[in-house]
Amino acid sequence: MLPRPTIEAFDGHLFALGLRFEGVVIGGSALGLMGVIQRPTRDFDILVPELPLAIASAARDFARAQRQAGVDLLDDWLNNGPMQLGEVLPAGWRERVQRIFEGHALVLSTLGRSDLLKSKLFALCDRGTDLPDCIALAPTAEELAECVPWLELQDGNEQWPAHVRATLADLARRLGHGV
């Protein structure tokens, strides 16, 4: 699914139901809404708040209707999968969010650049699948260096800090930062 058309259609769905929702979205769907990437995403990761039952139900109904129209959309396309990230993000992240979509019934914000970059770099180090998104964000060498201390604390494995540094060194090289 492409983030913007999907979220615009879901906004209309919520509006027709008389529902409203405001949340913080992260991941590839946030990058798509921001125009940083153009690729399809499989879900919308809502960091906060926990999805109210009425919104979760509306999202499932919307997914079923989309599938009937030929759009491949999972029932849990709108989810709170990354909610625990909110507990470890740098202090003050809530004050740095930025609005990226405002519809008739739906308002979505995302993390500020530094926090969003940290979340994507953490995913890169943890899963190894977010390299294209990290490249698309085009972090500077200074931004990468600023992220290292936080990233190194995100896993208790004694080899994690070296893994983080090696992963970011590879990313910096790919970005042409001369590392």
Helices and strands as residue ranges (DSSP letters): H 3-17, E 21-26, H 28-34, E 44-48, H 53-68, E 78-79, G 83-87, G 93-96, E 98-102, E 106-110, H 113-127, H 131-137, H 141-152, H 160-174
